[in-house]
Amino acid sequence: MAGDQSAQGNRASTVLGRKLGGELLRLRTLAGLTQVQAANAITASNGKVAKMESGWVPMREPDIRTLCTLYGANDPVTVGRLLELARIDRERRKAKGWWNDVALSSAMQQYAPLEAVATEIKAWQVAFIPGLLQTAAYVRALRRSWLPDESPDEAETFAASRLARQQRLSGDSPLLLRAVIPEAALRIPVVHSEMLREQLENLLDWGERPNVTVQVLPFSAGFVKGLTGSFNVLSFAEPGAMDVVYVESSHSHVWVEGGDGAAQHVSIFEETARCALSEPESRAFVEALIKEL
């Protein structure tokens, strides 16, 4: 789903909410029933059913069970899967973290809580160092290039929020991060040479952690499918949990929620990683770049 989504409290169109709502819409359509009939079954307004099917509101277990019965979806596996989606969605809507205190885009308002509970992220950025591995100076420089009229205070707040994300890479149950970075992203002069040196050294530091894998895709690898666009694949611990892919461009974003779409992005990432340098080779490559500065 592309474009901005407004959010207010837990009244937001979330990734899991849309997945669940889409499943209920599909079941209602297969049953040949209307939103009015669904609304009558759960004693609600048509508007509420519309919001449920679009993922805008958290869903209660009794409503899901009633709608499944109405739609003839009585398979325990199907019902159980929908109930589990609803439970996880409710919990994530209530999650609190650094993102509650920072003015973020609606896309990041959805992404940050997912990142906070993910167990693994496969990060592929065509033009930049992945956000979880950026230094404060690098963040500020990128921000200035995108929003040259932003106030220093706003830029600093954003940089602080970006660094707060890195907390997921530490602690008792750290996030597993696999990052593949193209050579161009390491050479683009986003910051002056001393700051770039700091960023590259920081990249080496992160790569020493057992939960962080950093690979470089050199120019010599030639064209790979991944060069067509940046994306992150988020994976979760819940049994049967779907991968969620966040694809971002300069003017829009797209969520790919499970299914063949997510699987294709995983395949592209793995192909890109196979074409990239190994971890030791990547480390030597970055060290050589530092010496050139």
N, C-alpha and C positions, 0 to 999 in steps of 0.2 A: 504494500500500500504506500503510495507516494503522497507527498505534500505534508503540510503542517497539521497537527492535531492539537486542539486546545485542551488544556487540562485544568481541572479544578477539584482539589481533594482527590477522592477515589473515583470521581466522575470523569473518567478519561478513557479514550479508546486505546486499550492496551493490546500488546501482541497476543497474549494468551486469551484475552477477552474476545478479540476478533476471531481467533481460531475456534473458540467454543461457540460464539454466535454464528459463525459460518456453518458449523456442523448442525446446529439447531435449525437454521434456515434451510439447509439441504434436506433435512429430515421432514420439515414441514412441507416443502415443495413436493417431495416424493409422495407424501400422504395426500396431496391435493387440497390442503387446508389453507385458510386465510389467517392473517394476523388477528382479525377480529375473533375468530374461533379460538386461536391460541390465547388471546387476552381473556376471553370469557372463562377458559379452563383454569387459569391461575388467578382469576378475579383481579385483573389489572387493566390498565388502559392500553389502547393500541400503541400509544407513544412509548410505553415501557417495553413492549415486545420489540418494537423497532430498535430501541436503544440496546436491548439485549442482543439482538441479532447483528448489531454493528459493533458490539464489544464495549459500549459506553458505560455500562453499569455492572457491578459485581452481581453474580447470580447465586440465589439460594438453592440449597439442595432440594427442598420440597418442590420448587418451581420446575427444576430440571426433571425430577421424577415424573411430575404430572404431565409435562410436555412430552416426555418420552412415551408415556402410556398413550397419550392422545395421538401421537404420530405412529403408533404401532411398533416402536423401537424397543422391544422388550428383551433383547439379548443382554444378559447380565454384563458381558464384556464391554459392549457399547455403552451401556448406562454407567458402568463403573469408570470407564475412561473419561466420560464427560464430567462426572462428579469430581474426579481427580483434577481435571483441568480447572474446574471452578474453584476447588479448594486452593490450589497453588496460586491461581489468579487473585483470590481474595487476600491471601497472605502477602503477595508481592505488592498489592495496592496499599497495604498498611505499613510496608517496610519504611523505616526511617534511616536517614544517613546524611552525608555531607550535602547531597543534592537538594535537600529540603531548605537549605540556607543560602542557595546560590541561584541567581537568575539564569536559567538555562533555556535553550530552545526546546520546543515541545518534543522534538525528536530525542534530544538528550535526556529529557525528563523521563522518557520511556526506557532509554538505553541504560542509564546509570543504575537503576534498581536491578536490571537483568544482569549487568556486569557484576554487581555486588553479590549475587547468588550463583553465578556461573561457576563451574568447576574447571573449565578449559576454554580458552579463546585462541582461535587461529586468526592472526592478524596479517593482512596483506594491504599495504599502502603503496600506491604507485609513485607518489611524489614526495612523501614526507616520512619522517621517523614516526612509527606508531605512537599514538597518544600516551599509552601507558609507559613509554620509555623516554619521553621528552623531558629535557631540563626546563627550569623556569625561564631562562633566557631564551631558549628556543621557542617556547610557548608565546612569550611576549612578542617576539619578532614575527611569528606567523600571524598573531592577532593584529599587529600594526599593519601588515600587508593586506589583511582582509578588511579591517575596520580602521582606516587611518584617522577618522574623526572621533574615535572612542576616547573617553577620558582616561587618564592614567589610573585612577582608582578602579574604574570598571575593568581595565585590562589586568590590573593586579589581582582583582577578585577572581577573574577567570583563570589566571595562572595558578592561583592557590587551589582552585577547584580541580584543575587538571592534576596537580601534585597529590591532592587528596585521593584521587583514584588509585594512585600507586600503592596505597595501603593494602590493596587486595593481593599484592605480590609478596606480602610478608605475613607474619603471624603463624598461628598453629595449623591452619588449613589454607595455605596460600593457593591462589589461582595458578593453574598451569597456563603459561603463555608460550605459544609458538609464533614467532614473528619472522616473516620473510621480507627483506628490505631490498629494493632494487638499487643498483650502484648509483643511479642518477639521484636518488633521494639523499645519498651520503655526500654527494658532490655539489648539489645546488647551494649557492651561497646565501642561505636564508639569514644567517648571522655572520658577523665578521669572524676572521680566522681563529681568534682566541676562544670565542664562544662556541665555534664549531668544534674546536679541539675538546672543549669541555663536554659537548654533547657526545662526541665519538668515544671519549674516555668513559662517560657515563654508560654508554651502550655496552662497552666491554665489562664494566662492573656488573650490570644486570645479567649479562651472559654467563657470569660465573655462578649464578644461583642455580640450584638443581631444578627449580620449577620454571626456569626461563630458557627458551631456546631461541637463539638469534642466528639466522642464516642470511647471507648476502646473495642476491641474484646479479651476477656481473654482466656487463655489456656483452661479453663473449658468449653468453648463453643464447643470444639471439632472441627472436620473438617467441613469447609464450602466451597462452590464452589469458593469463592473469593480467597482462599489461593493458587489457581493455578497461579495467576499472578496479577501484579499491573496495574492499569489504572485510568485515569481521564475522567469523562464525563462532557463535556462543553455544556451548554444550552444558548440560545440567545433570545433576546426580539422580534426580527422581527416576524411578523405573519407567521406561517407556517415554521419557521426556524427549520432545523433538528438538533438533537443532534449530536455532534461530539465526538468520543471517541479516546483518545490517549493512546495506549498501548506501553509501553517501557520495553525492557529488556537490559541487559548489552551490547549487540552487535547489536541490531536492534530495529526498531520501526514499529508500524502498526497504520494506521488511519482507523477507522471504521466510515463511514460517513452516518448516518441516517439509516433508514430501520430496518429490523429485527435484524441485528448485533448490532446496537446501543441499541435497545430495550432490547436485551438479557443482555447487560452489565448493563443497568439500573436495570433490574430485579435482577442480581447478587448482585449489590450494595445494593439494598433495602433488599434483603435476609440477607446479611452480617450485615446491620445496625440493623435488627430485632434480630439477634443473639447476638449483642453487648450489652454492658451495657448501661443503660440510661445516659443522660448527668450528672445528679447529681451523679449517681453511678460511672461514669467514672472519674469525678472530685475527688471523694473520693479515687478512685483507684490510681490516679496519686499522690495525696497528700501522700498516704501511701508509694508509691515508693520513694518519696523524703525523707521521714523520715528514710528509710532504708539506704540512702547514707551516 
